[in-house]
């Protein structure tokens, strides 16, 4: 996986749906705000996202947001803007970020077209339910993705076996210098933004490996439970990739089991 040279990149918190660029400010603001507020599907840049929460030493979790953009849609695009907003249940934006990325197509163009762009940034959020909404723009093209996350609930994350994405490491709002979250017993991996492939892990926050168990599932091969950063990672492999399943996780001291659905797009 290649980390792109982000020349001239800017990363900062935004006070609202304002942005920079050559188009008239007012028109762009209204259009992008409507997309984000109303979850308006965008087909110019095929985009998907993942958000998962991991405990830190503070009362806010680190919430990595992984965004994947189809490489063919970015052909000849040298500038990409990422807008990420985390809305709580009352519709209030609890954290946000913006980043402008300049792509050096002479260096990454071939890999970009063949695989795509993977962007990684980290929000900081207190416990609760959130809708994490991502708007991606490149010239007149736009992409939108929404992923819901509960902080701090167990998070299923699929391992991305493709090493050839153009990877952009974005900004982080986590001020605790928390450990790398996608860690399975010391093995660091890059997550996939959508459920795909066979291998995945369910991260149970604030738990030791001996504190969690999983009920048997005929379509899931359980590989073991390992220690992760502030979590226990239950490592699994799908027997029939692409088939919807529901996992049942039990945590020591908690009477009600946690049921985690895995849904795959047709």
N, C-alpha and C positions, 0 to 999 in steps of 0.2 A: 504494500500500500504506500502511495506516494503522498507526502505532505507538501502541499503546493506553496510556492513562494507568494505570500499575500502582500504584494507591494502596495503601499499606500493605504493599507487597511485601517479602518477606524472602528472602535468598539466603545459604545457608551450607552447609558440608560436614557430612555426617551421619556419625555413628559407626556406625550400623547401620540396621536397618529400623524405626526409631521415628519417630513423627510426632505432630503436634498436631492437636486437633480435639475436637468435642463427644462423639464416640462413645467407648465404653470403650476405653482404650488397648490392653489386652492382645488383645482380639478383633481390632481393626483391624491390629495388628502382625502377627499370625499370618496373617491373610487376605492382606494385601499381600505379605508375605514369600513365601508359597506361589505367588502369581501370578508374582513376579519370578524366583524360583529355578527354577520348573518351566515357564516360558513358557506360562502359562495364558491362552488367548484370552479377550478381554473384548469384549462387544458393546454395552455401554452407551454408550461414547464411541468411535466409529470413529476409529482413530488409526494414523498411519504415520510413519516416521522415516527419517532419513538421517544417517550419520556419515562424515566424510571427514577425512583427516589431512594436515597441511601443516607443512613444516619451520620451525623457529625458530632463534634464535641459541643456544638451550640444547639439552640432550640430550633434551628432551621436545617432542613435536610439539603444535601447537594442533589440537584435534579439534572442529570445529563439529558440533553435533548439532541438526538441524532436525526439529521435530515438528509435524505437521499434525493438527488435530482437526476432525472434521466439524461444521460450524456448526449444522446442524439438531439435533444431539444436545446442543448447549449452550444451547438455547432456555430462557430464564428462569434460567440459571445465572449467578450473579454472582461466584462464587469457584471458582477452578481451582487444583489443586495438581499440580506436576510433580516426579517423582522419577526421576532418571537415574543408572544404575550402569554402570560399565565393568568387566566381568569378564575376567581374563586366562585363559590356557589351563588354569591350575591351579584355576580357580574363585575366585580371590581378587579382591576388589574393589580396583582400582587407583586409581580416582577416582570421585567421586559428587557429586551436587548435588541440592538441594531448593529449590523456589521456590513461594511462594504468590502467586497473582495475583488481584487484585480487578478485575472488569470493570464499567465504567460503561455499562450497557445503554442508557441514554438517549442516549449518544454513539455507541456502536458496535454496538448491537443489530441494526439493519437490515443492516449490512455483515457482521456475524457470521453471521446466518442465511443470507445469500445466498452467502457464500464460505467462511467458516470461520476458525479461529484457527491462526496459524503462530507457533510458539515457537522461539527461537534461543538456544542457550547454548553454551559452549565448555569442553571438558575439556582437561586436560594429561596426555599419556601418553607413556611411553618406547616405543621400537620393540618390536613384538610383535603378536600376534593377540588381538583382543578381541571379546567380545559386549557390545554397548551396548544395555542394556534400559531402556525408558521406561515408567513407570506414570503415568497421568493420572487424577485423581479430581475429581469435581465432585458434591458431595452424595453420593448413593448410587451414582451412575454411575461406571464405571471403563473405562479404555481401556489397552491394552498393545501395545507394538511392540518388536521386536528387529531390530537391524541389526548385521551383522558387519563389522569393519574391520581392515585390516592396516596397522600403522604402521611404516614409511612405504612404502606401495605405491601404484601409480597408482590414481587414483580417478575414475570416470566420474560426472559431475554434470550433470543436466538443468536447463536454464534455465526458470524459472517465468515464463510470460508473463501471468499474472493479477496485476494490480497492486492488487487490492482485498481481499486478506486483511487481517484484523486481526492486526498483527504485534506480538509481545512480544519485545523484546530482553532476554534473560535475562543471568545472571551469566557471568563468564569466569574460569577458573582459570589461563589463560595469563598469566604474569607478565612476559613478554618484550616486551609491546607490539608484537607482530608485525603486519605489514601485513594489510589486508583480504584474506582468502584467495580469495574468488570473484571473481577479476579476470582478464579476458581483454584483454591489451594496453591496460590503462587503463580498460576498460569494466567497471564493477561491476554484478553481477547478483545476484538472489535465487534460490537453488536450489529445486528441487522435491524434496519428501521421497521421492517415488517416480518411477521412470522414466515420463515422459509427454511428449507433444508431439514435436517434431522436433529442436530445437537442443540440443546438449549439448557438453561438453568433457571431455577426459581430462587430468587434471593429473598430470604425471610429476614427482615431487619431486626436488630437487637436480639439475636438468638444465637446460641451455640449449636454446633452440629448435632450434639446429643439431645437437643431439646426439640427437634422437629422430626416428623415422620410423614410418609406419604402412603395413602391407601393404594392398593394395586389397581392398575388400569391396563386392559389388554392391548392397548395401542401404544403403551409407553414402557420402554425398558429403563428401569431405574439403575443408574450407574454408581450412585453413592452420594453422600453428603460431605461437603468440604467447608472449611473455614474461609470466610471472605472478610472484607473490610467492614466491620460492624454488623455483619450478617452471616447467616448460614446459607450456603449455596447447594441446593438439591440439583444434581446433574442428571440429565435424562436424554433419551434418544427416542424419537418417534419411529414406530415400526412401519407405519404407512404415512409418509409425509403428505401434508396437505389435507389431512382428515381432521375435522373438528373434534376436540376432546375437552373434557372437564377434569381438572385435577383437584384432589381433596387433600389438603395439607393440615396436619394437626401439630399444634405447638404446646409444649409442656406448660401447664398452668392455665391454659385457655380451654374452656369447656366446649365451645362451639368451633367446629373445624372451619377452615377457610376454603372456599370453593373458587377455583380459578379457571375461567373458560379460555380456551385457545381457539380463536376463530380464524379461518383462512379464507381469503378472497377466492371466488370461483374462477 
